[in-house]
Amino acid sequence: MNFEDFFGWIGMLLVLGAYSLISWGVFVAQSLGYVLMNAVGSLFLLYLALKKKAFPLVFLNGVWILISLISLIRMI
């Protein structure tokens, strides 16, 4: 497994984990853990998408990071 794919797998686990935890009631949408898992996971997925030139996924993860950062700023 190369470096980019490793980051992609970690990013996928973080985003999927955040969604699972919020769906199961472990997190609430305004929790720091949820926002950070989404932001970091999307950042890793953005890196992979850029390396693979998968531009629809670049856009999706860029917006996902932006939403996460706005949520993080509102928490502060």
Secondary structure as the mmCIF struct_conf table of DSSP 4:
data_model
#
loop_
_struct_conf.conf_type_id
_struct_conf.id
_struct_conf.beg_label_comp_id
_struct_conf.beg_label_asym_id
_struct_conf.beg_label_seq_id
_struct_conf.end_label_comp_id
_struct_conf.end_label_asym_id
_struct_conf.end_label_seq_id
HELX_RH_AL_P HELX_RH_AL_P1 PHE A 3 SER A 23
TURN_TY1_P TURN_TY1_P1 TRP A 24 GLY A 25
BEND BEND1 VAL A 26 PHE A 27
TURN_TY1_P TURN_TY1_P2 ALA A 29 GLN A 30
HELX_RH_AL_P HELX_RH_AL_P2 LEU A 32 LYS A 52
TURN_TY1_P TURN_TY1_P3 LYS A 53 LYS A 53
HELX_RH_AL_P HELX_RH_AL_P3 PHE A 55 MET A 75
#
